[in-house]
Amino acid sequence: MKKLHLVIILFLGLNSLTLSASNLFDEGKWKELIALRLELLKKGKFNEAMNVFDEMADYAENNALIDSAARVRRDKISILYNFQQDSILIAEAPIQMSWMERNEQWTHYYSIWRIRCESLYFSHRPQTALHEAQKMLEHAQQRKDDIGRADAYMVMGFIYIEIDNDEAIKAYKHSLQLLKEQNSDVYVDLNRAYGYLCEALENKKDYAEELKYSNEWHQLLDNWKNTRSEGDMHRIYTELHIQKASALIGLSRLDEANKELDEADKRINLTNDKYSKYQSLVRRAQVAYKRGDIKLATKLSDEYAPMMESDDWEPARIIRADILLKANRAEDASQIYRSLYIHKDSTFSRDMRMQLDELNTILKVDELEMKGKLQRSRFIIGTIALFLVGMIIFMFFRHRAAKRLEVAHKDLQKAYEQLEETTTAKERIESELRIARDIQMSMVPSIFPKREGLDLYASMTPAREVGGDLYDYLLEEDTLYFCLGDVSGKGVPASLFMAQATRLFRALAKQHQMPATIATRLNEELTEKNDNGMFVTMFIGQMNLTTGHLYFCNAGHNPPVIGGDEQHGSFLEMESNAPIGLWPGIEYIGEEIETIKGRPLFIYSDGLNEAENKNKEQFGDERMLDILRHTDFKSARQVVETLKKEVEHHRDGAEANDDLTIMCIRA
């Protein structure tokens, strides 16, 4: 994750400080302190510069210029962040936050808290950072401070990006929406939110959404540019143009991408920003690669390769590796893939790494090795053919040729045996996964109650052999317990976590616990020894079938849709709770509805609304809601099957990107 966005704070914070002078305030002295601070930073005299920050803060406070003192204190934290003084920052931030709280400088208070969370993350303490972000969100919610909530969501997205990219996108969108609703000047925060969101969408390869938000970002900067210095705006516009180029490349609109890169290069020539030049070269190489101009792509890739060594930007490495493969430099490409894997392995602790989708990288390395083996096999076969021809033409060499043929045959046999071992291992894994899928599918109900006054149906379709979605129900006399959940990640780890969550839900439901209590108890159990840092979002309900009274608790899950209102279906408004399994000690909040008798309740995982077609376009909440509103309810099964068919139609042959789980209930 780049720190470029916070550099913007540094530029804007250091150069835009304006003061309303008090009687004792000496403007000349203030300007001297600003100049001294910048000079010391340029010379690398870091400690002396920090002392000047403290002097400026005290001077402003002594002259009753609290707003100015707050900005100086915030800028000090920003400088510590940009100079990567994370340990000092982590200790200094609470001191500055305490001052901000005493003086009711809440915007700066949350800004510093956000920066502290990011520093904890960069200090290889991701779980602590995530816990701090959750505390920050709860604090802002209690104060009903939308700026604070936006900062909290932004840092949660920042941390999620290495665990679950989809969760990161959701967090960034929350932050962006909150910032858009503000009447105050939040352009700096909006700029950061757009930049982070576009990066996350690029990671997801959702290029249409990336372009949409890039265009919104562009409009923001056009409205903003006259209020900021030209030098600062050049840097921000450069980042924007390169991000837009990324989206356009993904959409194969290569001429437009080159135009964006031309705009970026114009500004790079004015600022002499070497890092931006590096990013531009990477995107130019990507354009050439997509056009099939491997010679140009290789030239550009070789040009930026030295810059790549001192940077951890993954797209540059992946793009170069793809180019080298096409240029028949498989060994060089293999080294890059291995370095990517090693970098991930050394950067993140084991409990967070298991959430990353490293398999693609590993598989590409294996493919390279397999290609090497196949090339050697072809060479051996070719050698055999040459020897056979030699036997016919040069009979007097036949003894020597026979010996060579024998050696070649042994080598070929060895290669085939290795290939056979690989195939057998692959078949064994596939067989085990099929068994695991059968076991998993047996854990979710496939038979639903046939009872007058209750219509219940659910379906789960894993995206892989095994998945992380779950649903369950328990019917005892007139009480129906039910749940639907989505475990972070995919594959075998998610399926194991899913099995544990399902078992615990059923045990707690049999004890007749309330939904909020079930969520709290589940959280206690699943956070214990959760070395993999996994979590599950879940909707839990308890319904009295006679009265229709519904108790429920939503633990970070998508809002269900409830029918029977004037709109013929609306999202259920709910209390915000954290996902289950992240942090111990959480007391989940439950809610209730007097009756939903005769009103269908539709619950689903994000494999429905976020289902993608070949163009990476999502199914979307609005389409789902529109279909539900225009589907006459005949049965719960009919509603579920209708939505499944609509999702398949939308995918149009594209591979499922997530597990799809749907439940519909009407009492």
N, C-alpha and C positions, 0 to 999 in steps of 0.2 A: 504494500500500500504506500503510495507516494505521500510526502509531506508538503507537496507543492501548494495545496490550498491554505495551509497555515502560514506559509511564507507571505501570502497575500495580507494576512492580518498584520504581519510585521511591517510591510510597506505602508499599509494604510494607517496603522496605529502610530508609527513613528513620525509620519509626515503630515498628519492631519489634525494635530492637537491644537485646538483653539481655546482661549481662555477669556473669561470676563474678569478683568483685573480688579482686585480689591484696592483699598487705599494704600496698603503696604506692599502690594505686589510690584515687583521690578521686572518689567517685560524684557528688558535687556539681559538681565541675569538669566531669565528663563530660556531665552534663545541661546545664550552661551552654553547652558547645560545641555540643551538639545544637540548643539554642534559638537560638544565634547563627547557626548554619548556615542554619536555616530562615528566620530574619529577613532575612539577607542575600539569600537567594534570592528572597524575596517582594519585596524592594526592588529587585531586578534588579542587585545588586552581585555580579556573577558571579565576577570574579577574586578578590575577597575571600573569597567562599564556597569557592572551590577551595583557597585557602590553609588554611581551617579544616578541610577534608577531610584535607589532608596532616598538619596538626597532630594531628587525631584518630587517624589511622592510626599516626603515630609514637608517640603517647602509649599507645595500646593495645599496640603491639608492645613498647615499653619495659617494660610491665607484664606481659609474657608472655601477653597475651590475643590470640593469633594469629588465632583464628576471628573475633574482633571487628575486628581490623585488616584482615583479608581482606574482610569485608563492607563496611567503609568504603571500601576501595579499589575494590571493585566498584561501590558506589553512586556514586563519583566518575565512573566511566565512564558509568553510566546517566544522570547529570545532563548530562554533555557531549553524550550522544546526544539527550536530550529538548530541550536548548537548541540543537540542530542545529549544534554546534561540531564538524563532521565532520573538518576538517583537524587540529584539536588532538587529537581522539580517536584518529585513525589513528596519530599519532605517540606518544601517551600509552599506548595499549593494550599494545604490546610491553613497555614498562617494567613495567606492572602484571602482565602475564602472566609475566615473568621472576621477579618476586617470588613470585607464586603457585606457580610451579614449584619454586623453592627451598624453599618452606614446605609443599609438597605439598597445596596447596589446589586440588584438581583441578576441583571443581564450578565454582568462581568462574573458574578458568583458562579453561575452555571457554565459560562465559557471556560473558566479556570478548572472547574470540576471535569468538564469534558476533556480538556487537554491532559489532565492528570490521568484519566482513564486510558487515554491513548498511550501515555508514557508507561503505564503499568503493562499494557499490551506489548509495547516494544521491549520491555524488560523481561519478556518471556514469562509473564504472569497473567495469561489470558483469562483464567477463571476468576481471579481477583478483579480484573478489569471489568468483566461482565457483571460480577456481583455489585461493584461500585456503580455501574451504569444503571442497574435495576434500582438501587437505592436512590440514585439521582432522579429517575423517573417517578418513583413513589413520592419523593420530596416535592417535585414540581407539581404532581397531581394534587397533593394535599394543599398546596398554595394556589392551585388553579392558574399556574404560570405556564402559558403556552410556549413562550420562548425557552423556558427550562425544559419542557417536554420535548421540544424540537431538538435541543442539544442532546438530550438523553437518547432519543431515537437515533440521532446521527451517529453517536459513538457506539450504540448497540450494533448499527449496521456496519460500522468500521471493524468491530470485533467479529461479527458474524461472517464477514466476507471470506474468512479462511475455514469456517466450519460448515456453513450452509448459505450458499449464495442467494437462494430464494428468500430466506429469512432476512438477509441483508437488504435486498431490494425492497421488501415490505417495510423495513425500518426506515430506509431512506425516503420512501414515499410518504410515510407518516410525517417525517420531519419536514419534508418539502411542503406538504399540505398545510401544516401548522404555520410555517413561515409565510406562506402565501396569504394567509388570513390576517396577518398583522398589518396595522396601519403605520407602525414605526419603521425607521430605516433599518432593514435587515438584509441589505443587499450583499454584504460580505458573507453572512450565513447562507443566504440563498445560493450564492455562487459556489460555495463549498458543497452544499447539498446536491446541486445539479452535477457538479464534477464527479462526486463519489457515486451518485446514482448511475451516471452514464458509464463509469468504469464497471460497475456491477452488472449492468445490462450487457456490456461487451463480453464479460466473463460468461454470461448465460447464452451468448450468441443471439440475443433478442435485438437484432439490429434495427428493426422497424421502430421499436420503443426507444432505443438509444437515439435514433435520429429525431424522433418526436421531441424528446426532452432536450436534445442538443439545440433544436430550433427554438424551444422556449428559453433556453439559456442564452442563446444569441440575442433574442429580443430583450432579455433582462440587461445584458451588457450594453446594448444600443441605448437603452433608457438611462443607463448609469454612467456612461463614459464621460459626459460633460462635467460630472461632479468629482472626478478623480484625475490624478496626474497622468500624463500621456505615457510615461515609462511604465507605470503600473499596469495600465490598460493593455499595452503591447503584450506583456507577459500573459495576462489572462486571456486575451483574444487568441494568442498563439496556442494555448492549451485547448481552447474551444475548437479552433479550426482542425487541430490534429484529432480531437475526439470525434468531430463530425466526419472527418475522413475515414476513421475506423468504421463508423456505422455504414457509410456509403460503400466501402470496400466489402463489408459483409453482405450488403444488398446487391453486389456486383455492378454498382453504378460507378465505374472506374474513372470515367472522364470527370464526373463531378467531384470524385475524391481527389483527383489531381489538382483541381481548381482550389479546393480547400487547402491542400498542401502548399500550393503557390502562395495563397494568402498568408499561411503560417510562415513560409520562408521569407516573405517580405518583412515581416515583423522581427523574425530571428536575425536578419541582416542588420536591423536597427539596434537590437539589444545585445547581439553577440552572445546569445544564450546557448551554450554548448549542449546542455541536456536536451533542450527543445530541438536542436539540430539533430541530435541522436534519434529522438522520437520520430522526427520527420523522415529521416533516412530509412528507419524501420518500415514505416508505412509506404514509402516509395518502393522499397523492395517487395513488399506484400502486393502492391498493385502490379508490378512487373511479373511476379510469380503467377498471379491470377490470370494475367494475359498470356501466359505461356512463354514469356520472354525470359527463359532461365538464365541466359548469358548475362543480361542486365541485372536480373534479380541477384545472381551470384556476386556480380561486381559491387552492387550496393550493399549486399550482406557482408562481404569482405571488408567494405569500407567502415561499417559500423561495428564490426566484431571487436576491435580493440576497446571501444567505449563500453561494450557489453560486460567486459570482465570485471569492472568496478561497480556494477549496478545489478540489482536483483529483479529487474522488470521482466517477468516471464514471457510476455508476448514476443519480445525481441528474440529470445532463445528458441521459442517454438517455431517462429517464422523462419529463422535461420536454419533450424534443423530440417524443416520441410523442404526448403530450397536446396540444401545440400543433398538430401535424398534424391531429388529430381536431377541433380547435377552429377549423380553417380559417385558421391562422396559419402558412402554409407557409414564408413568408420567414424568420420568426423561428426556426422549426425548422431550416431550412437553415443558418442562421448557427451554431446550436449544433453541428450535425454537422460543419461546417467547423472550428469551434474545437477539437472533439475530435480531428480529424485533424491539425490544426496542432500541438496539444499533444503528441500522440504523436510527431510529426515532430521537434519541438524537444527532447523529453525524452530520447530514446534515440538512440544512435549508429546509423549506417546498418546495421552488421553485425548489430545486435540487432533493429532495426525490421523487417527482412525476415522475422523469425520470427513477428511479430505478425499476427493475423488482422484487418488493417485493411480488407479488401475490403468487409465488410458496411457499414462506415461510408461508404466511397466510393460504393458502389452506392446507398445511401439518398440521398446527395446527388444522384447522377445521376437517381434516380427523381423527386426533387423538381423538377429542371430539366426533365425530360421532361414532368412533370405541367403545368409552366408553359407549355411549348410546346403541349401538347394543349389547354390552356385557351385559349391565344391562337388556336389553330386553330378551336376551337368558336366563339369570338367572331367570327372572320372569317366563318365559315359563317352565323352568325346575322345578321351585317351584310348578307351577300348576300341572305338571305331577306327582310330588311326592305326592301332596295332593290327587289327584284323585286315585292313587294307595292306599293311606292310607284309603280312604273312602271304598274301596272294602274289604281291609284286616281287617281294624279295624273299624267296623260299629259303635261301641259305641263312636268313636271320630268324627262322621260325623258332628255334630253340630259345633264343634270347627274347623274342617277342612273347612266347608262351609264358616265360618266367614273369615278364612285365605284366602280362594279362592276369596272371594269378595274383600278383600283388594288387593290381587295380581292382580285381574282383573282390578281394578281401576288404579293401578300403570301401568299395561300394556297398558290400554287405554290412559293414559296420555302420555306414551312414544310414542305410535302410533300417537297421535295428534301432538306431537312435530315434529315427523318425517314428518307428512303430511304438517305442516306449512313450514318446510324447503324445501320440494319438491315443494310446491306452490310458495314460494319465488323464488326458482331457475327457475321454469317455467316462472314466471313473468319477471325475468331478461332476460331470453333467448328470450322471446317475444319482450321485449323492444329493445334488441340488433338487432333482425331481422328487426324491424321497422327502427332503426337507420341505418342499412345497406342499406335498401331500399331507405331511404332519401339520404344517401351519394352517392349511385350509380346513383341516379337521377341527382346529381350535375355534373357528368362528362358526356360528350356527348356520346350518343350511336348511333346517326345518323351522317353520315359523308357526306360532299358535293359531289354531282354528277355534276362535272364541267369538261369540256374538258380542258386538260392541268394540272389537279391536281388530284393526287391519294393520299388520306390521310386515315389512319386507326390507331386506338389505342385501347388498352385493359387494364383493371385494375382488378387484382384478389387479394383481401385482404387476408392476412394470417389468420386473426381472423374474427369475425363477422363484425367488422369495422376496417378500417386501416388508414394509414397516407399518402399513395401515392396520387398523383393527376395528372390530365392532363386536358387541355382545349384548345380550339382554337376559333378564331373569324375571319370570312371572310367578308371583306367589299370591294366590287368591285375587284380590282386587288391586294389587300393587304391581306396577311394571317398572323395573329398573332397566335402563339402557345406556349405552355409551358408544361413541365413535371417536377414534383417535388417529393421529399421524405421528409416527416416530421420526426424529431427525435422521437424515442419511437414508441410505438404501442398502439392499443386499442382506447378507447373512447377519452382520452386527445388528441391523435394524430389526430383523425378524426375531432375534433372540430377546431383544429389549421388548418387542411387541408381545412375545409370549409371556414374559414376566408381568407386564402391565395388565394383560388380559386375565391372567390367573388371580392377581391381587384384586382387580375390580370385582370379579365374581365372588371371591371370599368375603369382601367387605359388604357387597350387596346382600349376601346371605345373612349378614349380621344386622340388616335393616338400618344401615347408616344413611345419613342424609348426604346428598350429592357433594356439598362443600366439605363435609367430613371425609368422604371417600377420597376427594382430591387431595386434601391435607395429608391423610394417611398414606396414600399412594406416593406423594412427594417425599414423605419421611423415609419410606422403604426404598424408593428408586434413587434418592440422592446418596444413600449409604453405599460406600464402596463403588461409586459410579466412576471408575477409573477412565472410562471412555468419554466422559463428558456428554453423554447422550441425554435427550429429553423427548417428551411426547406432548403434543397439544391434544386436548381432549374435551369433548362435550359430554357431560354426565347428567342424566335426568331421572326423576322418580315421579311417576304419574299414578294418580288414583283413577282407575278406570270407571268408577261409578260417577264421580263428580267432575272428572276432567282436570282436577287441581294438579298443577305441575310445579315441582321443585327442580331447580337445575343449577349447575355450576359450569361455567365455561373457563377452561384453563388454556388461554392463548389460542383457541381454535377459531376457524372461520365461523362467522355468525350463521346459524341456521335460517331457513326461510319458513315463515309461518303463514298459512293461508287464512281465508275467511274474513279478510278485512275489506275496506273499500277498494283497495288497489288489487284485490285478488291475489295477494302474496307480497310480503315485505320481509326484509332482513330483521331478525329479532335483535332489539337493542339490549345490550348486556354490559355487565360490569367487566372491567379489564382485569384479568388475572394473569399471572406468569405461567409459562409452560411448566409441566410437571417434570421434576428430575434435575433442574438446574441449581437451585439454591435450597438448603435446608432451612427449617424454621418458618416457612411461609404459612400463614393462616388464610385459606382460600375463602372468598366471599360467595355465598349462595344467594339465589334469587328465586322468586316464585311468581306464577301467574294464576289467578283465581280459577280460571277454567279455560281449557282449550278443546272442550267437548265439540266434536264435529269439525275441528280445524286441523287440516293436515300439517304435520311438522316434517320438514325436509332437512336432513343433516348430510354433510358431504365432506370429503377431504379435498385439498387443493389440486389433486389430480384431475378434478372436474373443471373448475373455473380457470386453471392454468394449463390445461391441455393445449398442446401446440400442434400446428400443421407443419407442412414442409417449409413454409416461409417464416417459421418461428412466431406466427401470430397466435395469441392465446384465445381460448374459448370465451373467457371474460365473465364477470359478474352480471353485467347487464343482459347479455344473451341468455344466460342461465335463468335469470329472473323473468325475462320476457317469455321464455318457453314454458316455465311453470305457470305463469299467469294465463297463458292461452291453451293450457292442457286441461281438458275436462277430467276431473278426478273420477276414475272408475274403480281403481284399486291402487294400493300402495305399490304393488309389483308393476302395474302398468306405468306409474310415474317413474319408477326407477329405471325400467327398461327403456322408456322414452328418452330419458336423459343419456343413458349409455349409448343408444343409437345416434343421438345428436352429436355426442362427443366423437364417435367413430367417423361420422360423416365429416365433421370438422377436421379431424386428423388427415383424412384423405390418403391413408396409406402410410403416414409418418409413424415412426416408432414411438411408442408411449414414453413420455418423459417423466412420468411419476405414477405411483400407485393410484388407482381410482376406486374409491369406496363411497357408497351411497346408502342412506337409510331413509325410509319414509314411514311415518306412523300417523294413524288417525283413530281416535277412540270415540 
